[in-house]
Amino acid sequence: MKSLSIILFALCIHLGAVAQDMIIKTNGDQIECKILKVLKNSVQFTLDGDENQFEILRSEVSQIIKGEEVRKEQERRIKEEEENKKQDQKRKKKEEEEKLKKLTKEREQEERNKNEEILKHKKSKKFKDKLERKKIISEGNGDVIITKDDKIIPVKIISITKDEIVYKSLEQSDGLQMDDSVKIARSDVKEIIKNSSLAGNETGFQKKEEENKVKIQNISDLPEAYRNKVKMSFTGFGNGSIMIGYERALNLRLRTDVILSSHGSGITPNNIGKSGIGLEIGLQFKLTAPVESQNLIDNHYLHGAYIKAAVGGSTINEQIENLNNSLVKFENVNREYVHAGLDLGYQWVLGTRLTLDVFMGLDYVIGNFESTKNRNGVLETTEVRLFEDGDLYGSGNTGVSAGLHIGYLFSIKK
């Protein structure tokens, strides 16, 4: 940058010393000269180092520039060229950076696509292995050994000891000669599925039926399992509220849910006008880990007992006509409260999609409870903490939650 400034300064000194007039012809040619006279039809001038006078027709002249203007024009052009060079350098640098970013994004996308393909292949392999396993089991023509690298071997087991398993492949099982048998270490076996009478006198697996089952480590091991559920409360509807919920399985044992309530939309007595809304958020923990067996349906990982922590709130208005009470003709009830508690429940999975859920628990309730009664034309305002809203029954600061929910499992496709 310093050398560039020196060059520009030297050029400016040179231009100031030698600045001449300039004639620009109509064809674009330039003549550096000293203009003597500008006549009506011509221009007279001399060239540097030549004493002769020259003349050019005005019709051939496009522009006449005096010496000072020539110097400034040349300086401007030099600066313009330098600025253009800087702009070109910036543009090229920006283009290179954008090209590098684009290349980086493309490589990252290729890596993601590659990882997705690998994951898709693994899931597909697990699913195919599962189908093959179910097919082998359903045919009932032999035993099955599943190795720790998930290889499925259809066999007929000859003997099982503490350290090894002796078997014959299904293609060689007719002779049942011990010399043709194959041995595999128990440490290399993840699961044994017995479906043959050939191992009827054996110990180990025969006596321990639980070895026919294996604990599932991850929900991804169940390719046909659904994580999502919508549900509705039957008890809440019978108690005057429509309660709709969404539940999401976070893993094999942990689930979260949210329930919205429209109070007064369910079944209520004719003399009560009820309205209001409620919201509850909960976290469920399944008390037992799911176990895969020969007849397992993937969605049955949800089957079993659970404990749930929940927090929620409601705002409700009730207008009650006491038709059979000669003293209190009308009562207006307003309550706004929050509640938190623990529930103990059990969920059944019916088939592959329907669920049935029963639960009961205790809650702590806090809020405002106001009742205004019309007693023979006199208004009385008191606090009434007795209520029944959806699945929650309250008295004072204590609440009891109890309900029966039915749900539908579904999958959200990517």
TORKOL-4160 file (C-alpha; in steps of 0.2 Angstrom, whole numbers, padded with zeros to 4 digits, m for minus):
414
<pt num="1" X="0000" Y="0000" Z="0000"/>
<pt num="2" X="0014" Y="0012" Z="0004"/>
<pt num="3" X="0023" Y="0008" Z="m0013"/>
<pt num="4" X="0006" Y="0011" Z="m0022"/>
<pt num="5" X="0005" Y="0028" Z="m0014"/>
<pt num="6" X="0023" Y="0032" Z="m0020"/>
<pt num="7" X="0019" Y="0027" Z="m0038"/>
<pt num="8" X="0003" Y="0038" Z="m0038"/>
<pt num="9" X="0012" Y="0053" Z="m0031"/>
<pt num="10" X="0026" Y="0051" Z="m0044"/>
<pt num="11" X="0013" Y="0050" Z="m0058"/>
<pt num="12" X="0004" Y="0065" Z="m0052"/>
<pt num="13" X="0021" Y="0075" Z="m0052"/>
<pt num="14" X="0025" Y="0069" Z="m0070"/>
<pt num="15" X="0008" Y="0073" Z="m0076"/>
<pt num="16" X="0008" Y="0091" Z="m0069"/>
<pt num="17" X="0025" Y="0094" Z="m0077"/>
<pt num="18" X="0021" Y="0087" Z="m0095"/>
<pt num="19" X="0002" Y="0091" Z="m0095"/>
<pt num="20" X="m0003" Y="0096" Z="m0113"/>
<pt num="21" X="m0019" Y="0100" Z="m0122"/>
<pt num="22" X="m0028" Y="0085" Z="m0130"/>
<pt num="23" X="m0039" Y="0084" Z="m0146"/>
<pt num="24" X="m0050" Y="0068" Z="m0146"/>
<pt num="25" X="m0055" Y="0064" Z="m0164"/>
<pt num="26" X="m0072" Y="0057" Z="m0169"/>
<pt num="27" X="m0064" Y="0040" Z="m0172"/>
<pt num="28" X="m0058" Y="0040" Z="m0154"/>
<pt num="29" X="m0040" Y="0044" Z="m0158"/>
<pt num="30" X="m0031" Y="0056" Z="m0146"/>
<pt num="31" X="m0018" Y="0070" Z="m0150"/>
<pt num="32" X="m0007" Y="0077" Z="m0137"/>
<pt num="33" X="m0002" Y="0094" Z="m0142"/>
<pt num="34" X="m0002" Y="0113" Z="m0139"/>
<pt num="35" X="m0017" Y="0121" Z="m0146"/>
<pt num="36" X="m0014" Y="0138" Z="m0154"/>
<pt num="37" X="m0031" Y="0143" Z="m0161"/>
<pt num="38" X="m0048" Y="0136" Z="m0161"/>
<pt num="39" X="m0057" Y="0143" Z="m0177"/>
<pt num="40" X="m0074" Y="0141" Z="m0183"/>
<pt num="41" X="m0070" Y="0127" Z="m0195"/>
<pt num="42" X="m0053" Y="0121" Z="m0189"/>
<pt num="43" X="m0041" Y="0119" Z="m0175"/>
<pt num="44" X="m0023" Y="0124" Z="m0176"/>
<pt num="45" X="m0010" Y="0116" Z="m0165"/>
<pt num="46" X="0009" Y="0111" Z="m0163"/>
<pt num="47" X="0016" Y="0094" Z="m0157"/>
<pt num="48" X="0029" Y="0093" Z="m0144"/>
<pt num="49" X="0046" Y="0094" Z="m0151"/>
<pt num="50" X="0040" Y="0100" Z="m0168"/>
<pt num="51" X="0039" Y="0118" Z="m0173"/>
<pt num="52" X="0028" Y="0115" Z="m0187"/>
<pt num="53" X="0009" Y="0120" Z="m0186"/>
<pt num="54" X="m0004" Y="0108" Z="m0190"/>
<pt num="55" X="m0023" Y="0110" Z="m0193"/>
<pt num="56" X="m0038" Y="0099" Z="m0191"/>
<pt num="57" X="m0056" Y="0101" Z="m0196"/>
<pt num="58" X="m0068" Y="0104" Z="m0183"/>
<pt num="59" X="m0079" Y="0091" Z="m0191"/>
<pt num="60" X="m0066" Y="0078" Z="m0186"/>
<pt num="61" X="m0065" Y="0084" Z="m0168"/>
<pt num="62" X="m0075" Y="0076" Z="m0155"/>
<pt num="63" X="m0068" Y="0085" Z="m0139"/>
<pt num="64" X="m0055" Y="0098" Z="m0135"/>
<pt num="65" X="m0047" Y="0096" Z="m0118"/>
<pt num="66" X="m0035" Y="0109" Z="m0111"/>
<pt num="67" X="m0019" Y="0104" Z="m0102"/>
<pt num="68" X="m0025" Y="0105" Z="m0084"/>
<pt num="69" X="m0041" Y="0095" Z="m0088"/>
<pt num="70" X="m0030" Y="0082" Z="m0096"/>
<pt num="71" X="m0020" Y="0080" Z="m0081"/>
<pt num="72" X="m0035" Y="0079" Z="m0070"/>
<pt num="73" X="m0043" Y="0066" Z="m0082"/>
<pt num="74" X="m0027" Y="0056" Z="m0082"/>
<pt num="75" X="m0027" Y="0056" Z="m0063"/>
<pt num="76" X="m0045" Y="0051" Z="m0062"/>
<pt num="77" X="m0042" Y="0037" Z="m0074"/>
<pt num="78" X="m0027" Y="0031" Z="m0063"/>
<pt num="79" X="m0038" Y="0031" Z="m0047"/>
<pt num="80" X="m0052" Y="0023" Z="m0056"/>
<pt num="81" X="m0041" Y="0009" Z="m0062"/>
<pt num="82" X="m0034" Y="0007" Z="m0044"/>
<pt num="83" X="m0052" Y="0007" Z="m0037"/>
<pt num="84" X="m0058" Y="m0006" Z="m0050"/>
<pt num="85" X="m0043" Y="m0017" Z="m0045"/>
<pt num="86" X="m0048" Y="m0016" Z="m0027"/>
<pt num="87" X="m0066" Y="m0020" Z="m0031"/>
<pt num="88" X="m0061" Y="m0035" Z="m0042"/>
<pt num="89" X="m0050" Y="m0041" Z="m0028"/>
<pt num="90" X="m0064" Y="m0040" Z="m0015"/>
<pt num="91" X="m0076" Y="m0048" Z="m0027"/>
<pt num="92" X="m0064" Y="m0062" Z="m0031"/>
<pt num="93" X="m0061" Y="m0065" Z="m0012"/>
<pt num="94" X="m0080" Y="m0064" Z="m0008"/>
<pt num="95" X="m0083" Y="m0077" Z="m0023"/>
<pt num="96" X="m0070" Y="m0088" Z="m0016"/>
<pt num="97" X="m0077" Y="m0087" Z="0002"/>
<pt num="98" X="m0095" Y="m0091" Z="m0005"/>
<pt num="99" X="m0088" Y="m0105" Z="m0015"/>
<pt num="100" X="m0079" Y="m0112" Z="0000"/>
<pt num="101" X="m0095" Y="m0111" Z="0011"/>
<pt num="102" X="m0105" Y="m0119" Z="m0003"/>
<pt num="103" X="m0093" Y="m0133" Z="m0004"/>
<pt num="104" X="m0093" Y="m0135" Z="0015"/>
<pt num="105" X="m0112" Y="m0136" Z="0015"/>
<pt num="106" X="m0112" Y="m0149" Z="0001"/>
<pt num="107" X="m0099" Y="m0159" Z="0010"/>
<pt num="108" X="m0109" Y="m0158" Z="0026"/>
<pt num="109" X="m0125" Y="m0163" Z="0017"/>
<pt num="110" X="m0116" Y="m0177" Z="0009"/>
<pt num="111" X="m0110" Y="m0183" Z="0026"/>
<pt num="112" X="m0128" Y="m0181" Z="0033"/>
<pt num="113" X="m0135" Y="m0191" Z="0018"/>
<pt num="114" X="m0122" Y="m0204" Z="0021"/>
<pt num="115" X="m0126" Y="m0206" Z="0039"/>
<pt num="116" X="m0145" Y="m0207" Z="0036"/>
<pt num="117" X="m0142" Y="m0220" Z="0023"/>
<pt num="118" X="m0132" Y="m0230" Z="0036"/>
<pt num="119" X="m0145" Y="m0228" Z="0049"/>
<pt num="120" X="m0159" Y="m0232" Z="0037"/>
<pt num="121" X="m0149" Y="m0248" Z="0032"/>
<pt num="122" X="m0147" Y="m0253" Z="0050"/>
<pt num="123" X="m0165" Y="m0250" Z="0054"/>
<pt num="124" X="m0170" Y="m0260" Z="0038"/>
<pt num="125" X="m0159" Y="m0274" Z="0043"/>
<pt num="126" X="m0166" Y="m0275" Z="0061"/>
<pt num="127" X="m0184" Y="m0275" Z="0054"/>
<pt num="128" X="m0179" Y="m0289" Z="0041"/>
<pt num="129" X="m0171" Y="m0299" Z="0055"/>
<pt num="130" X="m0187" Y="m0296" Z="0066"/>
<pt num="131" X="m0198" Y="m0302" Z="0052"/>
<pt num="132" X="m0187" Y="m0317" Z="0049"/>
<pt num="133" X="m0187" Y="m0321" Z="0067"/>
<pt num="134" X="m0206" Y="m0321" Z="0068"/>
<pt num="135" X="m0207" Y="m0331" Z="0053"/>
<pt num="136" X="m0196" Y="m0345" Z="0060"/>
<pt num="137" X="m0205" Y="m0344" Z="0076"/>
<pt num="138" X="m0223" Y="m0345" Z="0068"/>
<pt num="139" X="m0217" Y="m0360" Z="0057"/>
<pt num="140" X="m0213" Y="m0370" Z="0073"/>
<pt num="141" X="m0200" Y="m0381" Z="0064"/>
<pt num="142" X="m0185" Y="m0379" Z="0075"/>
<pt num="143" X="m0176" Y="m0369" Z="0088"/>
<pt num="144" X="m0168" Y="m0351" Z="0085"/>
<pt num="145" X="m0151" Y="m0345" Z="0091"/>
<pt num="146" X="m0148" Y="m0326" Z="0090"/>
<pt num="147" X="m0130" Y="m0321" Z="0092"/>
<pt num="148" X="m0124" Y="m0305" Z="0100"/>
<pt num="149" X="m0120" Y="m0298" Z="0083"/>
<pt num="150" X="m0139" Y="m0301" Z="0079"/>
<pt num="151" X="m0136" Y="m0315" Z="0067"/>
<pt num="152" X="m0151" Y="m0327" Z="0067"/>
<pt num="153" X="m0148" Y="m0346" Z="0066"/>
<pt num="154" X="m0162" Y="m0358" Z="0063"/>
<pt num="155" X="m0157" Y="m0374" Z="0072"/>
<pt num="156" X="m0162" Y="m0389" Z="0082"/>
<pt num="157" X="m0154" Y="m0389" Z="0099"/>
<pt num="158" X="m0146" Y="m0405" Z="0105"/>
<pt num="159" X="m0139" Y="m0399" Z="0122"/>
<pt num="160" X="m0137" Y="m0384" Z="0132"/>
<pt num="161" X="m0124" Y="m0383" Z="0146"/>
<pt num="162" X="m0117" Y="m0369" Z="0157"/>
<pt num="163" X="m0103" Y="m0365" Z="0144"/>
<pt num="164" X="m0109" Y="m0370" Z="0127"/>
<pt num="165" X="m0124" Y="m0375" Z="0116"/>
<pt num="166" X="m0123" Y="m0390" Z="0104"/>
<pt num="167" X="m0135" Y="m0389" Z="0089"/>
<pt num="168" X="m0137" Y="m0395" Z="0072"/>
<pt num="169" X="m0143" Y="m0384" Z="0057"/>
<pt num="170" X="m0161" Y="m0388" Z="0051"/>
<pt num="171" X="m0154" Y="m0395" Z="0035"/>
<pt num="172" X="m0144" Y="m0408" Z="0044"/>
<pt num="173" X="m0156" Y="m0412" Z="0058"/>
<pt num="174" X="m0163" Y="m0429" Z="0052"/>
<pt num="175" X="m0148" Y="m0439" Z="0056"/>
<pt num="176" X="m0145" Y="m0431" Z="0073"/>
<pt num="177" X="m0127" Y="m0438" Z="0075"/>
<pt num="178" X="m0116" Y="m0430" Z="0088"/>
<pt num="179" X="m0101" Y="m0430" Z="0076"/>
<pt num="180" X="m0111" Y="m0418" Z="0064"/>
<pt num="181" X="m0116" Y="m0406" Z="0078"/>
<pt num="182" X="m0110" Y="m0388" Z="0080"/>
<pt num="183" X="m0105" Y="m0380" Z="0096"/>
<pt num="184" X="m0106" Y="m0361" Z="0101"/>
<pt num="185" X="m0101" Y="m0353" Z="0117"/>
<pt num="186" X="m0114" Y="m0346" Z="0128"/>
<pt num="187" X="m0105" Y="m0330" Z="0129"/>
<pt num="188" X="m0108" Y="m0327" Z="0110"/>
<pt num="189" X="m0127" Y="m0330" Z="0112"/>
<pt num="190" X="m0139" Y="m0316" Z="0115"/>
<pt num="191" X="m0155" Y="m0326" Z="0115"/>
<pt num="192" X="m0162" Y="m0343" Z="0113"/>
<pt num="193" X="m0179" Y="m0347" Z="0107"/>
<pt num="194" X="m0184" Y="m0365" Z="0110"/>
<pt num="195" X="m0198" Y="m0372" Z="0099"/>
<pt num="196" X="m0193" Y="m0390" Z="0096"/>
<pt num="197" X="m0196" Y="m0406" Z="0106"/>
<pt num="198" X="m0178" Y="m0411" Z="0103"/>
<pt num="199" X="m0172" Y="m0401" Z="0118"/>
<pt num="200" X="m0186" Y="m0408" Z="0129"/>
<pt num="201" X="m0174" Y="m0416" Z="0141"/>
<pt num="202" X="m0162" Y="m0402" Z="0142"/>
<pt num="203" X="m0158" Y="m0391" Z="0157"/>
<pt num="204" X="m0153" Y="m0373" Z="0157"/>
<pt num="205" X="m0165" Y="m0364" Z="0145"/>
<pt num="206" X="m0178" Y="m0377" Z="0147"/>
<pt num="207" X="m0179" Y="m0374" Z="0166"/>
<pt num="208" X="m0177" Y="m0355" Z="0165"/>
<pt num="209" X="m0191" Y="m0349" Z="0154"/>
<pt num="210" X="m0185" Y="m0331" Z="0156"/>
<pt num="211" X="m0171" Y="m0335" Z="0144"/>
<pt num="212" X="m0184" Y="m0335" Z="0130"/>
<pt num="213" X="m0185" Y="m0316" Z="0133"/>
<pt num="214" X="m0173" Y="m0302" Z="0132"/>
<pt num="215" X="m0175" Y="m0284" Z="0139"/>
<pt num="216" X="m0176" Y="m0271" Z="0125"/>
<pt num="217" X="m0162" Y="m0258" Z="0127"/>
<pt num="218" X="m0169" Y="m0244" Z="0116"/>
<pt num="219" X="m0185" Y="m0239" Z="0108"/>
<pt num="220" X="m0177" Y="m0240" Z="0091"/>
<pt num="221" X="m0176" Y="m0259" Z="0093"/>
<pt num="222" X="m0195" Y="m0259" Z="0090"/>
<pt num="223" X="m0197" Y="m0253" Z="0072"/>
<pt num="224" X="m0216" Y="m0254" Z="0072"/>
<pt num="225" X="m0218" Y="m0245" Z="0089"/>
<pt num="226" X="m0228" Y="m0229" Z="0090"/>
<pt num="227" X="m0222" Y="m0214" Z="0101"/>
<pt num="228" X="m0238" Y="m0203" Z="0100"/>
<pt num="229" X="m0255" Y="m0205" Z="0107"/>
<pt num="230" X="m0271" Y="m0195" Z="0108"/>
<pt num="231" X="m0283" Y="m0199" Z="0122"/>
<pt num="232" X="m0299" Y="m0194" Z="0130"/>
<pt num="233" X="m0306" Y="m0195" Z="0148"/>
<pt num="234" X="m0322" Y="m0205" Z="0150"/>
<pt num="235" X="m0324" Y="m0200" Z="0168"/>
<pt num="236" X="m0321" Y="m0182" Z="0164"/>
<pt num="237" X="m0335" Y="m0182" Z="0151"/>
<pt num="238" X="m0347" Y="m0190" Z="0164"/>
<pt num="239" X="m0342" Y="m0177" Z="0176"/>
<pt num="240" X="m0346" Y="m0162" Z="0165"/>
<pt num="241" X="m0330" Y="m0159" Z="0155"/>
<pt num="242" X="m0322" Y="m0164" Z="0138"/>
<pt num="243" X="m0304" Y="m0168" Z="0141"/>
<pt num="244" X="m0293" Y="m0171" Z="0126"/>
<pt num="245" X="m0274" Y="m0175" Z="0128"/>
<pt num="246" X="m0258" Y="m0179" Z="0118"/>
<pt num="247" X="m0245" Y="m0190" Z="0125"/>
<pt num="248" X="m0227" Y="m0193" Z="0118"/>
<pt num="249" X="m0215" Y="m0207" Z="0123"/>
<pt num="250" X="m0198" Y="m0200" Z="0126"/>
<pt num="251" X="m0190" Y="m0217" Z="0128"/>
<pt num="252" X="m0195" Y="m0235" Z="0133"/>
<pt num="253" X="m0201" Y="m0229" Z="0151"/>
<pt num="254" X="m0203" Y="m0210" Z="0151"/>
<pt num="255" X="m0218" Y="m0201" Z="0144"/>
<pt num="256" X="m0225" Y="m0184" Z="0144"/>
<pt num="257" X="m0242" Y="m0178" Z="0141"/>
<pt num="258" X="m0253" Y="m0162" Z="0140"/>
<pt num="259" X="m0272" Y="m0162" Z="0143"/>
<pt num="260" X="m0284" Y="m0148" Z="0139"/>
<pt num="261" X="m0301" Y="m0147" Z="0147"/>
<pt num="262" X="m0317" Y="m0139" Z="0142"/>
<pt num="263" X="m0327" Y="m0138" Z="0158"/>
<pt num="264" X="m0346" Y="m0138" Z="0155"/>
<pt num="265" X="m0345" Y="m0147" Z="0138"/>
<pt num="266" X="m0348" Y="m0164" Z="0146"/>
<pt num="267" X="m0363" Y="m0172" Z="0155"/>
<pt num="268" X="m0370" Y="m0159" Z="0168"/>
<pt num="269" X="m0387" Y="m0158" Z="0177"/>
<pt num="270" X="m0400" Y="m0148" Z="0169"/>
<pt num="271" X="m0400" Y="m0135" Z="0183"/>
<pt num="272" X="m0381" Y="m0131" Z="0182"/>
<pt num="273" X="m0374" Y="m0120" Z="0169"/>
<pt num="274" X="m0355" Y="m0123" Z="0169"/>
<pt num="275" X="m0341" Y="m0116" Z="0159"/>
<pt num="276" X="m0322" Y="m0114" Z="0160"/>
<pt num="277" X="m0305" Y="m0121" Z="0154"/>
<pt num="278" X="m0291" Y="m0131" Z="0161"/>
<pt num="279" X="m0274" Y="m0137" Z="0157"/>
<pt num="280" X="m0263" Y="m0151" Z="0164"/>
<pt num="281" X="m0245" Y="m0156" Z="0160"/>
<pt num="282" X="m0238" Y="m0172" Z="0166"/>
<pt num="283" X="m0223" Y="m0183" Z="0166"/>
<pt num="284" X="m0225" Y="m0202" Z="0167"/>
<pt num="285" X="m0212" Y="m0216" Z="0172"/>
<pt num="286" X="m0216" Y="m0234" Z="0168"/>
<pt num="287" X="m0212" Y="m0245" Z="0183"/>
<pt num="288" X="m0206" Y="m0260" Z="0174"/>
<pt num="289" X="m0195" Y="m0261" Z="0159"/>
<pt num="290" X="m0203" Y="m0269" Z="0143"/>
<pt num="291" X="m0198" Y="m0287" Z="0139"/>
<pt num="292" X="m0198" Y="m0294" Z="0122"/>
<pt num="293" X="m0205" Y="m0312" Z="0120"/>
<pt num="294" X="m0210" Y="m0323" Z="0106"/>
<pt num="295" X="m0227" Y="m0315" Z="0104"/>
<pt num="296" X="m0223" Y="m0297" Z="0107"/>
<pt num="297" X="m0231" Y="m0283" Z="0098"/>
<pt num="298" X="m0220" Y="m0268" Z="0097"/>
<pt num="299" X="m0233" Y="m0256" Z="0104"/>
<pt num="300" X="m0234" Y="m0267" Z="0120"/>
<pt num="301" X="m0219" Y="m0258" Z="0127"/>
<pt num="302" X="m0232" Y="m0246" Z="0134"/>
<pt num="303" X="m0241" Y="m0260" Z="0143"/>
<pt num="304" X="m0239" Y="m0259" Z="0162"/>
<pt num="305" X="m0240" Y="m0249" Z="0178"/>
<pt num="306" X="m0233" Y="m0231" Z="0180"/>
<pt num="307" X="m0232" Y="m0216" Z="0191"/>
<pt num="308" X="m0236" Y="m0199" Z="0185"/>
<pt num="309" X="m0231" Y="m0182" Z="0192"/>
<pt num="310" X="m0243" Y="m0168" Z="0186"/>
<pt num="311" X="m0247" Y="m0150" Z="0188"/>
<pt num="312" X="m0262" Y="m0140" Z="0181"/>
<pt num="313" X="m0275" Y="m0127" Z="0183"/>
<pt num="314" X="m0293" Y="m0122" Z="0179"/>
<pt num="315" X="m0304" Y="m0107" Z="0179"/>
<pt num="316" X="m0323" Y="m0111" Z="0181"/>
<pt num="317" X="m0339" Y="m0103" Z="0183"/>
<pt num="318" X="m0355" Y="m0112" Z="0189"/>
<pt num="319" X="m0373" Y="m0105" Z="0189"/>
<pt num="320" X="m0384" Y="m0116" Z="0199"/>
<pt num="321" X="m0403" Y="m0115" Z="0200"/>
<pt num="322" X="m0409" Y="m0123" Z="0217"/>
<pt num="323" X="m0427" Y="m0126" Z="0211"/>
<pt num="324" X="m0432" Y="m0137" Z="0226"/>
<pt num="325" X="m0425" Y="m0124" Z="0239"/>
<pt num="326" X="m0437" Y="m0111" Z="0245"/>
<pt num="327" X="m0423" Y="m0101" Z="0253"/>
<pt num="328" X="m0409" Y="m0101" Z="0241"/>
<pt num="329" X="m0415" Y="m0099" Z="0223"/>
<pt num="330" X="m0399" Y="m0096" Z="0214"/>
<pt num="331" X="m0380" Y="m0098" Z="0217"/>
<pt num="332" X="m0366" Y="m0092" Z="0207"/>
<pt num="333" X="m0349" Y="m0100" Z="0209"/>
<pt num="334" X="m0332" Y="m0094" Z="0203"/>
<pt num="335" X="m0316" Y="m0104" Z="0206"/>
<pt num="336" X="m0298" Y="m0102" Z="0200"/>
<pt num="337" X="m0285" Y="m0114" Z="0206"/>
<pt num="338" X="m0269" Y="m0124" Z="0203"/>
<pt num="339" X="m0265" Y="m0141" Z="0208"/>
<pt num="340" X="m0250" Y="m0153" Z="0209"/>
<pt num="341" X="m0249" Y="m0171" Z="0213"/>
<pt num="342" X="m0244" Y="m0189" Z="0210"/>
<pt num="343" X="m0255" Y="m0203" Z="0201"/>
<pt num="344" X="m0252" Y="m0222" Z="0201"/>
<pt num="345" X="m0260" Y="m0230" Z="0185"/>
<pt num="346" X="m0260" Y="m0245" Z="0174"/>
<pt num="347" X="m0261" Y="m0245" Z="0155"/>
<pt num="348" X="m0266" Y="m0259" Z="0143"/>
<pt num="349" X="m0262" Y="m0259" Z="0125"/>
<pt num="350" X="m0277" Y="m0267" Z="0116"/>
<pt num="351" X="m0271" Y="m0275" Z="0099"/>
<pt num="352" X="m0259" Y="m0263" Z="0090"/>
<pt num="353" X="m0266" Y="m0245" Z="0093"/>
<pt num="354" X="m0280" Y="m0244" Z="0106"/>
<pt num="355" X="m0275" Y="m0241" Z="0124"/>
<pt num="356" X="m0285" Y="m0241" Z="0141"/>
<pt num="357" X="m0278" Y="m0232" Z="0156"/>
<pt num="358" X="m0284" Y="m0231" Z="0174"/>
<pt num="359" X="m0277" Y="m0221" Z="0188"/>
<pt num="360" X="m0279" Y="m0213" Z="0205"/>
<pt num="361" X="m0269" Y="m0201" Z="0215"/>
<pt num="362" X="m0268" Y="m0186" Z="0227"/>
<pt num="363" X="m0266" Y="m0168" Z="0224"/>
<pt num="364" X="m0263" Y="m0152" Z="0233"/>
<pt num="365" X="m0275" Y="m0138" Z="0228"/>
<pt num="366" X="m0273" Y="m0119" Z="0230"/>
<pt num="367" X="m0283" Y="m0105" Z="0223"/>
<pt num="368" X="m0299" Y="m0093" Z="0225"/>
<pt num="369" X="m0316" Y="m0101" Z="0228"/>
<pt num="370" X="m0331" Y="m0089" Z="0229"/>
<pt num="371" X="m0349" Y="m0093" Z="0230"/>
<pt num="372" X="m0363" Y="m0080" Z="0229"/>
<pt num="373" X="m0380" Y="m0086" Z="0234"/>
<pt num="374" X="m0397" Y="m0077" Z="0232"/>
<pt num="375" X="m0406" Y="m0080" Z="0249"/>
<pt num="376" X="m0423" Y="m0073" Z="0247"/>
<pt num="377" X="m0417" Y="m0058" Z="0238"/>
<pt num="378" X="m0401" Y="m0056" Z="0249"/>
<pt num="379" X="m0384" Y="m0059" Z="0242"/>
<pt num="380" X="m0372" Y="m0069" Z="0252"/>
<pt num="381" X="m0354" Y="m0072" Z="0247"/>
<pt num="382" X="m0344" Y="m0087" Z="0255"/>
<pt num="383" X="m0330" Y="m0098" Z="0251"/>
<pt num="384" X="m0334" Y="m0115" Z="0245"/>
<pt num="385" X="m0320" Y="m0127" Z="0242"/>
<pt num="386" X="m0330" Y="m0143" Z="0237"/>
<pt num="387" X="m0329" Y="m0146" Z="0219"/>
<pt num="388" X="m0329" Y="m0160" Z="0205"/>
<pt num="389" X="m0320" Y="m0154" Z="0189"/>
<pt num="390" X="m0316" Y="m0168" Z="0176"/>
<pt num="391" X="m0305" Y="m0181" Z="0184"/>
<pt num="392" X="m0301" Y="m0170" Z="0199"/>
<pt num="393" X="m0312" Y="m0170" Z="0215"/>
<pt num="394" X="m0308" Y="m0157" Z="0228"/>
<pt num="395" X="m0311" Y="m0153" Z="0246"/>
<pt num="396" X="m0302" Y="m0139" Z="0255"/>
<pt num="397" X="m0283" Y="m0140" Z="0249"/>
<pt num="398" X="m0284" Y="m0159" Z="0246"/>
<pt num="399" X="m0289" Y="m0166" Z="0229"/>
<pt num="400" X="m0291" Y="m0184" Z="0223"/>
<pt num="401" X="m0288" Y="m0187" Z="0204"/>
<pt num="402" X="m0296" Y="m0203" Z="0197"/>
<pt num="403" X="m0300" Y="m0207" Z="0179"/>
<pt num="404" X="m0302" Y="m0219" Z="0165"/>
<pt num="405" X="m0294" Y="m0214" Z="0148"/>
<pt num="406" X="m0295" Y="m0222" Z="0131"/>
<pt num="407" X="m0281" Y="m0218" Z="0118"/>
<pt num="408" X="m0276" Y="m0221" Z="0100"/>
<pt num="409" X="m0258" Y="m0223" Z="0095"/>
<pt num="410" X="m0251" Y="m0216" Z="0080"/>
<pt num="411" X="m0235" Y="m0212" Z="0071"/>
<pt num="412" X="m0229" Y="m0195" Z="0064"/>
<pt num="413" X="m0220" Y="m0199" Z="0047"/>
<pt num="414" X="m0204" Y="m0189" Z="0043"/>
